[in-house]
Each structure stands twice: as C-alpha cells, then as structure tokens.
Amino acid sequence: MNKIALLYAPKGGSVEKAAKKLEKVCQHDIDVIEIAGFDVRNLMNYENFILGCSTVGAENWEDAEADNEWDALFHNIEEKKISLKDKIVAIFGLGNQVLYPDHFVDAMMYLKNECKAAGAKVIGEWPTDGYDFTDSESIEGDHFVGLPLDEDNEPNKTEERIRPWLEKITNEMK
Ligand SMILES: Cc1cc2nc3c(=O)[nH]c(=O)nc-3n(C[C@H](O)[C@H](O)[C@H](O)COP(=O)(O)O)c2cc1C
C-alpha cells in the first residue's frame, strides 16, 4: 500500500493528540503533517489521506476564524487548481457530545464536502452507536461520514475506536 498522509489542524490540542495516537497504532507507512504552512502541491505525492479536524461551533469556519487552517488549505487547493481525483480520503473529527449534543463533530461534513468538490473519494464512515448526542451535520443515512472522537469526555475510548476504523480504511486504500 502507498504511504498515508495524515493531515491535521489545529496544532497543540486534542486533534494533535488523536493524530499521534493514530500514528502509533497504524501499521502502514504514515506521514503526520500539521497543515499550517503545508504546501498543497505536496498533496500530489500521496494517494491516501487521513484528515483530522475539530468542530469549533460556528456555521462555517470562515465565520469562526478568518485564518482557519482548513479553510486556507481548501482555498489554496482551489486557487492552484489541484485535483484530488483518484485520491482516497478518510476523516476523523474531534468534538464534545456533552457540551454540544446538537452539533456533535459537525466539521467532518465540511471536510467531506470540500474533498468531494476537489474530486476525492471519501471513505471511512462510522456507525452512530456508542455515542450519546442529539444531532450532527456529519451524518449521512445512519452513519457518520468519518470517525468521531471525544477526548473531552471519553479519552479512554479513542484508541478502541481508532483501531477498527484504521483497519477498515486501510483495507480500502491503495
Ligand atoms: C468555542 C468552542 C466551540 C465548540 N463547538 C463544538 C461543536 O459545535 N461541536 C462539537 O462536537 N464540539 C465542539 N467543541 C469541542 C471541541 O471540538 C473539542 O473540545 C475538541 O476536542 C477540540 O480539539 P482541538 O483542541 O484540537 O481543537 C467546541 C469547543 C470550543 C472551545
């Protein structure tokens, strides 16, 4: 299998912590990259991607933070006309189901939509069982579009969630 690029933002919090856990558990070649300052032309060096984000609670990230790194990354992809056609992407999202039960891990759907718009194939959907929330933008049918992680309330569940998810997505990577 080709090397995986795990791209994450923001730096220094729970997303980074989860990214490091994923790196530790992953049995394939993986580059873990914090996206601030990342040159989007390097996307072409990979076929397989894992993207990690957190939800910050606004309608969209442009409203939340003008300098949001993910927003900047996708603007750059568009501006440089980089196609993610034939690239495989899986998404994980940090959230807090106790404090934000109506918007649990909403941001994963933003990433999915941006990746699809750039031509990527998004994999890695995950059942809603085992989480306690009311609503989420990141549900399609009866599945999350990626893997939700809640380091605020269930840090002990992160690794047990990561392991089977990683196995599932790496089976579909090329
Ligand atoms: C201002 C603020 C808004 C948040 N809004 C949401 C939200 O809408 N949905 C959610 O699931 N989590 C929400 N969270 C929780 C974070 O996503 C969660 O704490 C996450 O682990 C943060 O990861 P990070 O520190 O790497 O950004 C919010 C946190 C903060 C501080």
The ligand as a Tripos MOL2 file, in Angstrom:
@<TRIPOS>MOLECULE
LIG
   31    33     1     0     0
SMALL
NO_CHARGES

@<TRIPOS>ATOM
      1 C1        -15.6260   27.5390   21.2980 C.3       1 LIG1
      2 C2        -15.8320   26.0490   21.1550 C.ar      1 LIG1
      3 C3        -16.8560   25.5820   20.3810 C.ar      1 LIG1
      4 C4        -17.0560   24.2090   20.2250 C.ar      1 LIG1
      5 N1        -18.0970   23.7470   19.4480 N.ar      1 LIG1
      6 C5        -18.2920   22.4120   19.2900 C.ar      1 LIG1
      7 C6        -19.3650   21.9200   18.4820 C.ar      1 LIG1
      8 O1        -20.1460   22.6630   17.9050 O.2       1 LIG1
      9 N2        -19.4850   20.5670   18.3470 N.ar      1 LIG1
     10 C7        -18.6400   19.6820   18.9660 C.ar      1 LIG1
     11 O2        -18.8050   18.4700   18.7920 O.2       1 LIG1
     12 N3        -17.6190   20.1390   19.7280 N.ar      1 LIG1
     13 C8        -17.4210   21.4660   19.9160 C.ar      1 LIG1
     14 N4        -16.3880   21.9270   20.6880 N.ar      1 LIG1
     15 C9        -15.4960   20.9430   21.3620 C.3       1 LIG1
     16 C10       -14.1950   20.7260   20.6360 C.3       1 LIG1
     17 O3        -14.3960   20.2920   19.3090 O.3       1 LIG1
     18 C11       -13.3820   19.6820   21.3870 C.3       1 LIG1
     19 O4        -13.0310   20.1770   22.6400 O.3       1 LIG1
     20 C12       -12.1310   19.2360   20.6470 C.3       1 LIG1
     21 O5        -11.5300   18.1670   21.3400 O.3       1 LIG1
     22 C13       -11.1210   20.3580   20.4440 C.3       1 LIG1
     23 O6         -9.9860   19.8770   19.7770 O.3       1 LIG1
     24 P1         -8.7520   20.8750   19.4730 P.3       1 LIG1
     25 O7         -8.3340   21.3750   20.8090 O.co2     1 LIG1
     26 O8         -7.6960   20.0580   18.8290 O.co2     1 LIG1
     27 O9         -9.3200   21.9430   18.5760 O.co2     1 LIG1
     28 C14       -16.1780   23.2970   20.8610 C.ar      1 LIG1
     29 C15       -15.1250   23.7840   21.6350 C.ar      1 LIG1
     30 C16       -14.9450   25.1280   21.7860 C.ar      1 LIG1
     31 C17       -13.7950   25.6100   22.6380 C.3       1 LIG1
@<TRIPOS>BOND
     1     1     2 1
     2     2     3 ar
     3     2    30 ar
     4     3     4 ar
     5     4     5 ar
     6     4    28 ar
     7     5     6 ar
     8     6     7 ar
     9     6    13 1
    10     7     8 2
    11     7     9 ar
    12     9    10 ar
    13    10    11 2
    14    10    12 ar
    15    12    13 ar
    16    13    14 ar
    17    14    15 1
    18    14    28 ar
    19    15    16 1
    20    16    17 1
    21    16    18 1
    22    18    19 1
    23    18    20 1
    24    20    21 1
    25    20    22 1
    26    22    23 1
    27    23    24 1
    28    24    25 2
    29    24    26 1
    30    24    27 1
    31    28    29 ar
    32    29    30 ar
    33    30    31 1
@<TRIPOS>SUBSTRUCTURE
     1 LIG1         1 GROUP 0 **** ****
